[in-house]
């Protein structure tokens, strides 16, 4: 009998990506699939696409394996409390219950940055670090995931710290660099202000920088000066899927 794997699905503002994951190795067990997030990204509209993706992977995941999902929002005990890059109708939705009922199996929903952090701590740049590890994802906003001894402190939302009178992510996210056409050097000055502030609050032992821009880490990370080592994420865009799958298996 073929081994059944855990499906991880990463729900983003522009795309929904999923793949079966070998949660022991931290790698995909089949090719990733992607569909566009619907323009009206309500819970029901997204659930319909997730249901189709689950059907597409039926042979790889079996009939009763739990599924892990991410959303770009605070998820408190399965309930979505914010909606940064998805439809506002998500706020107050019991996403665990919605997807579990829709799919007929156990589903655990987690914040997208937390899922990426889980993957990096167990299989990527943070593997083996028993101290305080901070992952930040630089993209449309700034996501964050905080760990102590490999254990997640969920929903930290450190991208929304107020720094110099601004919501930090409006000044230092990748979207701000693109919107204002900042040079790498000018953007690095804003990142320096952000990371210095976070370090003064948390004193991490390691900072991991994720998000799509981490593929160009050599252009900006050497310009930053932090007390802790600051390194690019290793799992790139696979991290959310892998982390969601690992998370749901270990909750189960």
C-alpha positions in Angstrom: 0.0 0.0 0.0 1.4 3.4 -1.0 2.2 5.7 1.9 -0.3 8.5 2.5 0.9 12.0 3.1 -0.4 15.1 4.8 -1.8 17.9 2.6 -0.6 21.4 3.3 -2.4 24.4 1.6 -1.1 28.0 1.7 -3.9 30.5 1.1 -2.5 33.8 0.0 -3.9 37.1 -1.3 -3.1 36.2 -4.9 -2.8 32.4 -5.0 -3.7 29.2 -3.2 -0.9 26.7 -3.3 -0.9 23.1 -2.0 1.0 19.8 -2.0 1.2 16.6 -0.1 4.1 16.7 2.4 6.3 14.1 3.9 6.3 15.6 7.4 9.3 13.4 8.5 11.5 14.8 5.7 10.0 18.3 5.4 9.6 18.0 1.6 6.9 17.7 -1.0 5.7 14.2 -1.8 4.2 15.3 -5.1 4.3 18.4 -7.3 2.8 21.6 -5.9 -0.4 22.9 -7.5 -1.5 26.5 -7.6 -4.8 28.3 -8.4 -5.5 32.0 -8.3 -7.3 33.3 -5.2 -10.8 34.5 -6.3 -11.3 38.2 -6.6 -13.9 38.0 -3.9 -12.0 35.9 -1.5 -14.8 35.0 0.9 -14.5 31.9 3.1 -17.0 30.0 0.9 -15.3 31.0 -2.3 -11.9 29.9 -1.0 -13.3 26.7 0.5 -14.7 25.7 -2.9 -11.2 25.9 -4.4 -9.6 24.1 -1.5 -12.2 21.3 -1.9 -11.2 20.9 -5.5 -7.5 20.8 -4.6 -8.2 18.1 -2.0 -10.0 16.1 -4.6 -7.0 16.5 -7.0 -4.7 15.0 -4.4 -7.0 12.2 -3.2 -4.7 9.4 -4.2 -1.7 10.9 -2.3 -3.4 11.8 0.9 -6.1 9.2 1.5 -9.6 9.6 2.9 -9.0 10.7 6.6 -5.6 12.3 6.8 -5.8 15.7 8.5 -5.1 18.8 6.4 -3.2 22.0 7.3 -4.2 25.4 5.9 -2.6 28.8 6.2 -4.3 32.2 6.0 -2.8 35.7 6.1 -4.5 36.6 9.3 -4.5 36.1 13.1 -6.0 32.7 13.8 -6.9 32.3 17.5 -8.0 28.7 18.4 -9.2 28.2 14.8 -11.1 31.5 14.6 -9.9 34.2 12.1 -9.6 37.5 13.9 -8.1 39.8 11.2 -8.0 40.0 7.4 -4.9 41.6 6.1 -5.0 40.4 2.5 -8.2 38.5 2.3 -11.9 39.4 2.3 -13.1 41.1 5.5 -15.8 38.5 5.8 -13.2 36.1 7.2 -13.2 38.0 10.5 -15.0 36.0 13.1 -15.1 32.9 10.9 -14.4 29.6 12.7 -12.1 28.4 9.9 -11.2 25.1 11.5 -14.9 24.2 11.7 -15.7 25.6 8.2 -13.1 23.6 6.4 -13.5 20.5 8.5 -17.3 20.4 7.8 -16.7 21.2 4.1 -14.0 18.6 3.6 -15.3 15.9 6.0 -12.0 15.5 7.8 -10.0 17.3 10.5 -8.5 20.6 9.3 -6.3 23.0 11.3 -5.9 26.6 10.1 -2.8 28.6 11.1 -1.4 32.1 10.4 0.8 32.0 7.3 4.0 33.4 8.9 3.6 31.0 11.8 3.4 28.1 9.3 6.5 29.3 7.4 8.3 29.7 10.7 7.4 26.1 11.8 8.9 24.8 8.6 12.1 26.8 8.9 12.6 25.8 12.6 12.2 22.1 12.0 13.6 21.7 8.5 15.3 24.9 7.4 17.5 27.8 8.6 16.4 27.5 12.3 16.9 23.7 12.6 18.6 22.7 15.8 18.5 26.2 17.4 17.2 25.9 21.0 17.1 29.6 21.7 14.8 32.5 20.7 14.3 32.4 16.9 12.4 35.1 15.0 11.3 34.6 11.4 10.0 37.6 9.5 8.4 37.4 6.0 8.9 40.4 3.9 6.2 40.8 1.2 3.0 42.8 0.9 3.3 43.2 4.7 5.7 41.9 7.3 4.7 38.6 8.9 6.4 37.2 12.0 6.8 34.0 13.8 8.5 33.7 17.2 9.9 30.5 18.8 11.5 29.6 22.1 13.2 26.2 22.2 11.5 25.2 18.9 8.0 26.0 20.4 5.8 28.6 18.5 4.4 31.6 20.2 1.5 32.2 17.8 0.1 35.3 16.2 2.9 37.7 17.2 2.0 40.2 14.4 5.3 42.1 14.8 4.9 43.7 11.4 2.4 46.0 13.0 4.6 47.5 15.6 4.5 51.3 15.6 7.9 52.7 14.8 8.5 56.4 14.4 4.8 57.0 14.1 4.2 54.4 11.4 2.9 50.9 11.2 6.2 49.2 10.5 5.2 47.2 7.5 3.9 50.3 5.6 7.5 51.6 5.6 9.7 48.4 5.6 7.8 45.7 3.7 8.8 44.7 0.2 5.7 46.4 -1.1 7.0 49.7 0.3 10.3 49.3 -1.5 8.5 48.6 -4.8 5.8 51.3 -4.3 8.4 54.0 -3.5 11.0 52.7 -6.0 13.6 52.6 -3.2 17.2 51.5 -3.8 18.4 48.4 -1.9 20.4 50.8 0.3 17.5 53.1 1.1 15.3 50.1 1.9 18.0 48.6 4.1 18.0 51.7 6.2 14.3 51.2 6.9 14.8 47.5 7.6 17.7 48.4 10.0 15.4 50.6 12.0 12.8 47.8 12.1 15.1 45.0 13.1 17.0 47.1 15.7 13.7 47.9 17.4 12.6 44.3 17.4 16.0 43.2 18.7 15.7 45.7 21.6 12.3 44.1 22.5 13.1 40.4 22.1 16.8 39.8 22.0 16.5 36.8 19.6 19.4 34.4 19.1 18.7 34.1 15.3 16.7 36.1 12.8 15.4 34.4 9.6 14.2 36.5 6.7 11.6 34.9 4.4 9.3 36.0 1.7 9.9 36.1 -2.0 12.6 38.8 -1.6 14.7 36.4 0.4 15.8 35.0 -3.0 17.7 38.3 -3.4 19.1 38.3 0.2 22.6 39.1 -1.0 21.4 42.5 -2.1 20.2 43.7 1.3 21.1 41.4 4.2 24.8 42.3 4.1 23.8 46.0 4.6 22.1 45.2 8.0 23.9 45.2 11.3 22.1 43.1 14.0 23.4 41.5 17.2 21.9 38.2 16.3 22.9 36.4 13.1 20.4 37.3 10.3 20.0 34.7 7.5 17.7 34.0 4.6 15.0 31.4 4.8 16.0 28.1 3.2 12.6 26.7 2.1 11.5 29.8 0.2 7.9 29.6 -1.1 7.5 26.0 0.1 7.7 26.9 3.7 4.0 27.7 4.3 2.8 24.5 2.8 5.3 22.3 4.7 4.7 24.1 7.9 0.9 23.8 7.6 1.2 20.1 7.1 3.7 19.6 10.0 1.5 21.7 12.3 -1.7 19.8 11.7 0.0 16.5 12.2 1.5 17.5 15.5 -1.7 19.0 16.7 -3.4 15.7 15.9 
